[in-house]
Amino acid sequence: MFSAIGYPTLEQPEAHAPMIKEEDVLAALDKPRAVYGLKQRLDPSNKSTDALQELLLRMRAEGKVKFDIHSGKWSKA
């Protein structure tokens, strides 16, 4: 895709990616999982994990999920 002056523009993949919901993330956390495992369960067609990681960090701040630094996995709080 090109801008009006002919320079290539970056597409925003989040613009057309389906929104990942908190309840879907909590349902996928039936056992502790890494980000890649969660992405495969929630949205395997999306290549980027940015939206999922942003949601996980927001949920961690709210106390809904926790991250184990030693195993690198997310789980329900």
Summary of the structure (lengths in Angstrom):
residues: 77
radius of gyration: 15.3
end to end distance: 42.4
largest distance: 50.1
contacts: 170
relative contact order: 0.19
helix: 40%
strand: 14%
